[in-house]
Amino acid sequence: MKKIIIPILFLLCFLSQSIKAQEFNFTVTVNTKQVAGTDQRIYEALQEAVMNFMNSRVWTNIRFEEQERIEGTMVIVVKSRDGNSITGELNIGLRRPIYKSNYNSTLLNYVDNDFNFVYVESQPLDFDDNSYMSNLTSMLAFYAYYCLGVYFDTFGLYGGDQMYKAAEQVVTQAQSSADAGWKAFDSYRNRYWLLENFTNPAYRPIRQFLYEYHRLGLDVMGNGKVDEGRATITKSLDYIKSVYSSKPNLYYFQILNDTKRDEWKNVYSIGPQQERTKAVNTLRELDPTHAEEYEELLNAKPKM
């Protein structure tokens, strides 16, 4: 069972903490089904190198105990390979423990379709915040900082500010490269926009949602105050609804819906009919292609 002391450490010590420890405990898998029959040794080396890069590097000044390390998954799907050049996609997932429970809430479920890079077996994965050294390490560092930002946002209001700034620095350094996924004009669904949705002041209520939904909602439910926590979750939906009203095509909404859909349905499988009706109306608006799934919640037996 993880003790959630990160909020205290983060809010009080982020700028002054001098003791460092690794933050991540990512499981990394390299899927080579689409390139079957090729030499697997290089992919095994890649898998180990990426795992060491993410889990052995120190990304912040915050001390994490071993049992507090942030858990997630990275699946690199190799689509083709030409020498040392690999074309693929990254499936990345991030989890957060809920206070006094065995439940882990998914914070991110995302697919990067532009995960293309050069990898030379046995060559160190070097990274520098102030320069663009390789597409692979820049992409990995971007997701490390982005995941930390989202994670910290769920423990403290706007707690991920410093991490988003670090991710923004990675994006800035990558502007000089010809690699896809870094530039605003490449696509509306890439790393640039993924970060922009969290750093644009107009979308700040999304981050308030992340804090209240997790820290004041799920954590409170995990502490036994189910009705109180769920009521806060219902209120937190108003934050994302306010952004949706002005920017319904915002990239992050697709990611949020895919990440939280099952959890939302579980949260509102019970509860007062009036509360469920309000939540369902909001969720149908936010995630219209799955409106029927949310409507089924209205037929669930209300909590007595």
Secondary structure per residue as TSV (DSSP state, phi and psi in degrees):
chain	resnum	aa	ss	phi	psi
A	1	M	-	360.0	127.6
A	2	K	-	-85.5	135.9
A	3	K	-	-89.5	124.4
A	4	I	-	-91.1	91.3
A	5	I	-	-113.1	3.3
A	6	I	H	-58.5	-39.2
A	7	P	H	-56.0	-44.8
A	8	I	H	-64.8	-46.4
A	9	L	H	-60.9	-42.2
A	10	F	H	-70.4	-48.6
A	11	L	H	-68.5	-32.1
A	12	L	H	-96.5	-25.6
A	13	C	H	-125.6	5.7
A	14	F	T	-56.9	-42.0
A	15	L	T	-86.6	-15.3
A	16	S	T	-119.6	-10.9
A	17	Q	-	-63.9	127.3
A	18	S	-	-107.4	-14.2
A	19	I	-	-88.2	127.1
A	20	K	-	-116.4	148.7
A	21	A	-	-153.3	158.2
A	22	Q	-	-61.6	142.2
A	23	E	-	-95.6	-29.5
A	24	F	E	-106.9	150.8
A	25	N	E	-132.4	71.9
A	26	F	E	-88.5	139.2
A	27	T	E	-93.8	126.8
A	28	V	E	-117.3	132.0
A	29	T	E	-130.6	136.4
A	30	V	E	-108.3	113.7
A	31	N	E	-93.6	119.6
A	32	T	-	-116.9	22.8
A	33	K	G	-61.2	-29.9
A	34	Q	G	-81.8	-8.1
A	35	V	G	-126.9	42.9
A	36	A	T	-59.1	143.9
A	37	G	T	95.3	-8.7
A	38	T	S	-86.1	167.5
A	39	D	-	-62.3	119.2
A	40	Q	S	-82.2	-14.0
A	41	R	H	-59.8	-41.7
A	42	I	H	-66.7	-32.8
A	43	Y	H	-74.2	-35.0
A	44	E	H	-64.9	-40.2
A	45	A	H	-66.2	-40.3
A	46	L	H	-61.8	-45.1
A	47	Q	H	-58.7	-46.3
A	48	E	H	-66.2	-39.7
A	49	A	H	-65.0	-43.4
A	50	V	H	-66.4	-41.8
A	51	M	H	-63.0	-42.7
A	52	N	H	-65.7	-39.1
A	53	F	H	-62.1	-45.5
A	54	M	H	-73.9	-42.4
A	55	N	H	-92.3	-23.1
A	56	S	H	-95.9	-21.2
A	57	R	S	-78.3	146.1
A	58	V	-	-96.1	121.2
A	59	W	-	-103.7	-18.9
A	60	T	S	-136.8	-179.4
A	61	N	S	-101.1	15.8
A	62	I	-	-96.6	137.2
A	63	R	-	-84.3	125.3
A	64	F	-	-113.0	127.3
A	65	E	-	-72.9	161.2
A	66	E	G	-55.0	-43.2
A	67	Q	G	-76.4	-5.9
A	68	E	G	-100.7	-2.2
A	69	R	-	-61.1	144.1
A	70	I	E	-76.9	128.6
A	71	E	E	-98.5	143.0
A	72	G	E	-167.7	179.0
A	73	T	E	-133.0	146.2
A	74	M	E	-133.0	120.8
A	75	V	E	-117.4	113.7
A	76	I	E	-94.4	113.5
A	77	V	E	-95.8	111.8
A	78	V	E	-83.1	121.6
A	79	K	E	-98.0	-33.1
A	80	S	E	-160.9	161.6
A	81	R	E	-145.8	133.6
A	82	D	E	-129.3	96.9
A	83	G	T	66.3	-119.8
A	84	N	T	-93.3	-2.7
A	85	S	E	-90.5	125.6
A	86	I	E	-119.1	130.3
A	87	T	E	-108.1	129.2
A	88	G	E	-166.3	-163.7
A	89	E	E	-139.2	157.1
A	90	L	E	-116.6	126.2
A	91	N	E	-103.9	115.6
A	92	I	E	-121.8	133.7
A	93	G	E	-127.5	144.4
A	94	L	E	-131.8	136.1
A	95	R	E	-123.3	155.1
A	96	R	E	-135.7	129.7
A	97	P	E	-71.2	145.1
A	98	I	-	-101.2	134.1
A	99	Y	T	-51.1	131.0
A	100	K	T	54.0	37.3
A	101	S	S	-147.3	169.8
A	102	N	S	-96.4	10.1
A	103	Y	-	-91.4	137.6
A	104	N	E	-114.5	123.8
A	105	S	E	-88.6	132.5
A	106	T	E	-76.9	124.6
A	107	L	E	-98.3	-25.6
A	108	L	E	-150.5	131.9
A	109	N	E	-138.2	95.6
A	110	Y	E	-136.2	145.2
A	111	V	E	-119.6	121.3
A	112	D	E	-98.0	111.1
A	113	N	T	-83.7	-2.8
A	114	D	T	-112.4	39.5
A	115	F	-	-89.8	74.4
A	116	N	-	-115.7	138.9
A	117	F	E	-163.9	169.5
A	118	V	E	-106.7	130.0
A	119	Y	-	-132.6	125.2
A	120	V	-	-110.0	119.6
A	121	E	T	-55.1	135.1
A	122	S	T	76.4	-5.6
A	123	Q	-	-80.5	130.5
A	124	P	-	-59.6	145.8
A	125	L	-	-89.5	94.9
A	126	D	-	-91.9	144.1
A	127	F	-	-146.2	141.0
A	128	D	B	-137.4	127.0
A	129	D	T	-58.4	-25.1
A	130	N	T	-101.6	8.9
A	131	S	B	-154.0	159.2
A	132	Y	-	-98.6	106.6
A	133	M	-	-99.1	-36.9
A	134	S	-	-162.1	154.1
A	135	N	H	-67.6	-37.4
A	136	L	H	-61.2	-53.0
A	137	T	H	-70.2	-31.0
A	138	S	H	-67.2	-41.2
A	139	M	H	-64.8	-43.5
A	140	L	H	-63.6	-42.7
A	141	A	H	-65.4	-40.0
A	142	F	H	-56.7	-48.3
A	143	Y	H	-70.5	-30.5
A	144	A	H	-61.9	-50.2
A	145	Y	H	-66.9	-40.8
A	146	Y	H	-63.6	-45.1
A	147	C	H	-62.5	-40.4
A	148	L	H	-62.6	-40.4
A	149	G	H	-61.4	-47.9
A	150	V	H	-63.3	-43.7
A	151	Y	H	-60.4	-48.2
A	152	F	H	-68.2	-31.4
A	153	D	H	-60.5	-28.4
A	154	T	T	-82.0	-9.9
A	155	F	T	-107.2	-26.2
A	156	G	S	-143.0	141.2
A	157	L	T	-60.5	120.3
A	158	Y	T	57.1	31.6
A	159	G	T	-67.8	-15.6
A	160	G	T	-93.4	10.8
A	161	D	H	-50.3	-51.1
A	162	Q	H	-65.2	-33.7
A	163	M	H	-71.4	-37.9
A	164	Y	H	-66.9	-34.3
A	165	K	H	-63.9	-40.2
A	166	A	H	-65.8	-40.8
A	167	A	H	-65.0	-37.1
A	168	E	H	-64.5	-35.2
A	169	Q	H	-64.1	-38.8
A	170	V	H	-63.2	-44.3
A	171	V	H	-62.7	-41.9
A	172	T	H	-61.2	-45.7
A	173	Q	H	-64.7	-29.3
A	174	A	H	-81.2	-7.0
A	175	Q	T	-63.6	-23.3
A	176	S	T	-81.2	-7.7
A	177	S	S	-89.7	164.3
A	178	A	-	-97.3	4.2
A	179	D	-	-75.4	145.2
A	180	A	T	-76.3	153.7
A	181	G	T	103.7	-7.3
A	182	W	S	-105.4	-16.6
A	183	K	S	-109.6	148.3
A	184	A	T	-61.6	-36.2
A	185	F	T	-87.8	-5.2
A	186	D	T	-65.5	-43.3
A	187	S	-	-170.6	161.9
A	188	Y	S	-93.4	4.7
A	189	R	S	-132.9	72.2
A	190	N	S	-147.7	-172.2
A	191	R	H	-62.8	-36.7
A	192	Y	H	-56.7	-49.9
A	193	W	H	-76.2	-30.1
A	194	L	H	-56.9	-43.9
A	195	L	H	-76.1	-40.0
A	196	E	H	-57.5	-34.7
A	197	N	H	-65.9	-15.7
A	198	F	H	-104.9	-15.4
A	199	T	H	-106.7	-13.7
A	200	N	-	-74.0	121.3
A	201	P	G	-56.5	-28.0
A	202	A	G	-64.4	-22.6
A	203	Y	G	-107.1	15.3
A	204	R	H	-56.7	-32.3
A	205	P	H	-58.3	-23.9
A	206	I	H	-60.3	-39.9
A	207	R	H	-74.2	-30.7
A	208	Q	H	-66.9	-37.5
A	209	F	H	-58.4	-47.4
A	210	L	H	-57.9	-40.8
A	211	Y	H	-68.7	-54.5
A	212	E	H	-68.3	-37.7
A	213	Y	H	-61.0	-45.8
A	214	H	I	-88.1	-53.0
A	215	R	I	-75.2	-40.8
A	216	L	I	-99.0	-9.3
A	217	G	I	-108.0	-75.2
A	218	L	I	-63.6	-42.0
A	219	D	H	-62.6	-37.3
A	220	V	H	-69.3	-39.6
A	221	M	H	-62.1	-41.9
A	222	G	H	-63.3	-24.8
A	223	N	T	-86.7	8.7
A	224	G	T	98.7	-8.5
A	225	K	-	-97.9	72.3
A	226	V	H	-63.9	-48.3
A	227	D	H	-64.8	-41.0
A	228	E	H	-65.0	-43.6
A	229	G	H	-66.4	-42.4
A	230	R	H	-66.1	-36.2
A	231	A	H	-62.1	-38.4
A	232	T	H	-68.1	-38.9
A	233	I	H	-60.5	-43.3
A	234	T	H	-60.7	-42.1
A	235	K	H	-65.7	-37.6
A	236	S	H	-65.5	-26.2
A	237	L	H	-62.4	-23.4
A	238	D	H	-64.8	-28.6
A	239	Y	H	-66.2	-46.9
A	240	I	H	-74.0	-29.0
A	241	K	H	-64.6	-36.1
A	242	S	H	-65.9	-36.6
A	243	V	H	-73.4	-40.1
A	244	Y	H	-60.4	-35.7
A	245	S	H	-61.8	-33.2
A	246	S	H	-98.6	-21.9
A	247	K	-	-142.7	70.5
A	248	P	T	-66.2	-22.1
A	249	N	T	-95.7	15.6
A	250	L	-	-57.0	132.4
A	251	Y	H	-54.5	-41.7
A	252	Y	H	-63.6	-27.2
A	253	F	H	-62.5	-38.5
A	254	Q	H	-61.3	-43.2
A	255	I	H	-66.6	-44.2
A	256	L	H	-61.4	-44.9
A	257	N	H	-61.5	-45.3
A	258	D	H	-65.5	-31.6
A	259	T	H	-77.7	-40.9
A	260	K	H	-106.5	-5.0
A	261	R	H	-53.9	-51.9
A	262	D	H	-65.0	-37.7
A	263	E	H	-66.1	-43.0
A	264	W	H	-58.1	-42.4
A	265	K	H	-65.7	-35.3
A	266	N	H	-69.2	-42.3
A	267	V	H	-59.6	-40.6
A	268	Y	T	-101.6	20.0
A	269	S	T	-73.3	-17.7
A	270	I	S	-135.2	170.8
A	271	G	S	121.0	168.3
A	272	P	-	-58.8	142.2
A	273	Q	H	-59.3	-41.0
A	274	Q	H	-62.8	-41.0
A	275	E	H	-67.8	-42.8
A	276	R	H	-64.8	-38.4
A	277	T	H	-62.8	-43.2
A	278	K	H	-63.2	-44.7
A	279	A	H	-65.3	-43.6
A	280	V	H	-62.8	-41.2
A	281	N	H	-60.0	-39.7
A	282	T	H	-69.2	-45.4
A	283	L	H	-67.8	-34.8
A	284	R	H	-64.0	-34.5
A	285	E	H	-72.3	-41.2
A	286	L	H	-72.4	-32.1
A	287	D	S	-132.4	64.0
A	288	P	G	-62.1	-29.0
A	289	T	G	-69.7	-14.1
A	290	H	G	-118.3	26.1
A	291	A	H	-58.0	-39.2
A	292	E	H	-63.4	-35.1
A	293	E	H	-64.3	-38.8
A	294	Y	H	-72.3	-34.8
A	295	E	H	-62.1	-30.5
A	296	E	G	-61.4	-25.2
A	297	L	G	-65.3	-27.0
A	298	L	G	-69.1	-18.7
A	299	N	G	-93.6	-2.9
A	300	A	S	-70.5	151.6
A	301	K	-	-68.7	122.6
A	302	P	-	-67.2	150.6
A	303	K	-	-72.6	135.6
A	304	M	-	-84.9	360.0
